[in-house]
């Protein structure tokens, strides 16, 4: 068995120790703590919204769908500042090919600070971007993961501006990164 850890390397002792640990090191884990799982039924479309390393639970969900050869009516909106900051874009592109019905919309919001070329979306996640890619904003189940600021902002947009029902929004906040 193997374990993949997705994190934004920062200035905490925990992260420095983890990055410095050689492969095969023993670790003590607590969790998992998340609540994102694929619904048993395929009746409603799924909208995944991730900021930065908030993409981690979606990687797991999509990998599960690929392993089970499951069709997913799902769209992932994945926001990062620059392509250099976007974790697992290549993996997500492969999953887009492997999971029928899954579509990814990556967006980079600070391209002026990038050294890479980007021809995709540069719009922050909001009503305009969602409406451009979703056939309807009413009806899907929404899963939102990322920094507390991103999650709060997207949740506000979904609830207050788009009228999405509270019970149709699941959230996970990634603090300290």
Secondary structure, 3 states (H helix, E strand, C coil): CCCCCCCCCCCCHHHHHHHHCCCCCCCCCCCCCCCCCCCCCCCCCEEEEEEHHHHHHHHHHHHHHHHCCCCCCEEEEEEECCHHHCCCHHHHHHHHHHCCCEEEEEEECCHHHCCCCCCCECCCCCHHHHHHHCCCCCCCEEEEEECHHHHHHHHHHHHHHCCCCHHHEEEEECCCC
